[in-house]
Amino acid sequence: MIKKCLFPAAGYGTRFLPATKATPKEMLPVLTKPLIQYGVEEAIEAGMTTMAIVTGRGKRAIEDHFDISYELEHQIKGSSKEPLLKEIRDVITKCTFSYTRQIEMKGLGHAILTGGETLIGNEAFAVVLADDLCDAKKGVLSQMCELYKKYQCSIVAIEEVPKEETYKYGVIDGNEIEPGIFMIKDMVEKPDPKDAPSNLAIIGRYILTPDIFEIIRTTKPGKGGEIQITDALLTQAKKGMVLAFKFDGERFDCGSIDGFVEATNHFYNKTKKVESKK
């Protein structure tokens, strides 16, 4: 039912300077794959075939990654290194990629509007923030798509975080209508711990209905002078229904150095376990 996934990828990645001075943060590798490829593979698993990527200056490496490199393929053809390209070849053949640029950094809401207006159209779609790397038996987007089939409304993925860390996230308040599923009644962007309505934090996975575009267009800048998707979603929740979903799986904040190292160790150990069973 949902065929398109939007990847906001125009940010500067300043927490990883100088590594991100000339390399997009979405291209930082966890083991041998860049962060954004993990997100694309999660979207493909959920049945999505169109990847819409919002980029900016200095992000050409993302486009090059999801393209055929004829020179490289010719160089390693027939060698022991050729199988190393199998995964990315499979990704390229299973979906199409389209790109647009966010000229100014005006927040996540603005990035979604920029990509949505040109690449999505009048249909429900998913959003993945590549910084949030998730590992789950069934992908987080696959879990959310199942929920969308039932409720046909916008959905945000959430997880419990320590109360003292709520200032890093959008935080929801809502009524639990099923185990792990909340009907949102309030959302606050990066609240002080003492003002947070709960410890249920939004992570970088969304399913959005197309009416969100008109809502974003009329949303005034909020926290940090940016157009916040949380503000737009709260408006949508008041007009209809927006759900928060406590997903089954593990999430790593690869926008931070600590989270990036944790993710690398996690996937390395996971790979070693698989190899040891062979």
N, C-alpha and C positions, 0 to 999 in steps of 0.2 A: 504493500500500500504506500509506503514511503520510499521513494526512489532517489531522492537527492539529499546530499549531506554537505553542509557549509563548514568551511574551515577558516575562521578568522586568523590570518597569519601575517599581519602587517606590523606587529609590535617590534620594538627594538631589542628586547632581551637584555636590558642593561645590567641585570643581576649577574650575567655571565661574561661581562666585559673582562678582558679584551677578546675572549674567544668569539664573541658575537659581533665584533667590529665589522667583519667582512663575511661572516657565516650566519645565515638565519638561525635563530634559536630552535626553530622547528626541525632543522637539519642536524642538530646535535645527536650523536648516535648513542643509543643504549645497546651495548654489544655491537652488532654489525648493522643495525637498522636505525635510520633516523626516526625521531619521535613521530613525525607526521605520518610515516608509513605504518606505524602501529595503529594510528587512528583510522587511516584509510582501510586497512585490513579489517578492523572492527566494523566499519560501515559496510564493507562488502559482505561480511558474515551475516549482517542484518538484512541483506537483500538489496542494498543500495547500489546503483550503477552509475550515478552521476556525481562527481566530486567537484564542488564549487569552492574555489580557494580565493580568499581576499588577501592580496599581497601588497607590498609597498616597495619603495626603492631598496635595492640591494638584495632582493629576494629571488633573483633569477635561478639560483641553485635549486629551488623547489620545482620549478618548471622543468629544468634539465633532468632532475632525478626521475620524474614520471614521464620520461621520454626514452626512445631508443638511442643508445650510443653506439653507432655503427662502427666507429673506430675501435672502441674498447671491445666490442663483441668479436670483431675480426681478429684482434690481437690474441684473445684467449680461446678462440674457437678450437675445439678438440683437445684442449689442455685440461688438467685437473682442476683449474679454477673456473671453468665454464659453468658448473652447477651452482656456483655462488650467486649467479645472476637469476636463477630460476624463480625465486620468490618475487622479485620486482618485475620480471617478465610477466608472471601470472597476474600481478596487480594491474599492469598496463593493459593486458588483453581483456580483463574482466570489466573495466569501467572506462568512462571518458572523463577528462579533466577540462575544466574551464576556469578562467582567471579574470579577475578585475582588480584594480588598484584602489586602495584607500589613500587618498591624497593627504588627508590630515588625520592625526590620531585623536579622535574625539570620543573614545570609549567603545565598549563592546556593543552597545546598542547601535551606535553609528556604523560599526563594522558590519553588523548583521543587516542593517538597512542597505548599506552600500552593495553587499553581495546579493541580497535578496532581490533588490529591484532589477538588477541586470542578469542574474544567473538562475534564480529560483522560479519566479513567477507565482501564479495563483494556486499553490498547493502546499500541503504540509511538508515539512522538511526537518532534518536533524541538524544539530550543530555540535561540532567537536572542537574543544580546545586542546591542541596537541600537548600542551604543558601537563595536562592531567593524563597520565599513562595508567590505564586500568588493566588488571589481569583477573579474568573470571572464566569459569568453566563454560558458561554461556556469556557472550559479550554483553556489555552494559547496554549498548544500543539495541541488541536483539531482545533483551528483557524489556526495554522501554517500548519497542514496537509492539510487543504482545499487549502491553497495557494500553497503548494507543488504539489498538483494534477494538478494545472494549469501551473506552471512554471518549475517543475522538476529540481530545482537547490538548492544549499545551501541557507539557510535562517537563519537570526539571529533576535531575538526579541529585540526591542528597546523601550525606553521611554525617554521623555524629563526630564532632570534634571537641577537644577540651574547651571548656567555656572561656578560658583566658586567651584562646586563639580566634575567637569569633571576629575580631577586628580585621582578619585577613579575607573574609568571605562575605558573600551575600547569605543572609540567615533568614529562615522561614519560621512562621508560626501558622499552625493549622490544626484541623480536626482529623484524627486518624479514622478513615472510613473502612479500611481493610488493613490487615497487618502490614506495616511498612509503607502504606499509601496514605498520604495526607491531602486533604482539600485545603489549599492555601487561603488564609485570611489576612496575612500580613507578610511583608518581605522588607528587610532592611539591609542596605548595602554597607558592609564593613562597620558594624556597630561596635562601640566600646563594650567590653564584656558586661559591664553593669547595666547597659541598655539593651542587650541582646534578648530577643523574645524567646530564644531557645538555643540549643547547641546543634541544631540541624542545619548544616552548611551546604550550600549549592556547590556542586563541582561541575567541571566542564563538559557536561552532556545535557543536551536539550532536545526536545521535540517541540516544534512551534507550528501553530496554525497560521495561515497567510494573513489573517487580519492583524497580526502583530506589526506588520509594516506600517500601516496607517497609524497605529498607536505610537510606534517609535517616532514617526514623523512629527507628532504633536507633543512628544515628551520633552520637557525642559531639562537642561543640564542639571545633574544632581551632584552627588559626592565627587569632589575633585574637579568640578566643572565639566564633567563628562556626561554623555548620554548613556545612562545605565540601563541595561536590559532588565534589571530587577524592578526598576520604576515602571517600565512598560508592562512587565508581566503582572505587577500588582494591579495596574489599571485593568488589564485583561481579566484578572481574577475577580475584580469587583463587578465587571460587566457580565461575566459568565462563570467559567470554572478553569482553574489551573491546578494541576496535581504535582505533588512532590513525592518522589519514589526513592525509598531506601534500597539501593541495588545490592545484589549479592556479588561480592568480589572485593578486590583490594585495589586501592587507588594510590598513586604516588605523585606528589607535587613536584614535577620535574622543572618547574619554574624556579625552584630553590636548589641550591647546591646540595643541601642535606638530602632532599627528596630524590634528586638525580642520582646521587651515590647509592641510596637505598634501592632504587629501581634497578640500577646496574647490578648490584649484588644479588637482588632477588632473581632477576632473569638469568644471571650467570649460574647461580646455584640450581635453578630449575633446569637449565640446559644440561648441567653436569649429572643431575639425577636421571634424566632421560637417557643420556649416554651410558650411564652405569648399568641401566637395565637391558641394554642391547647385547 
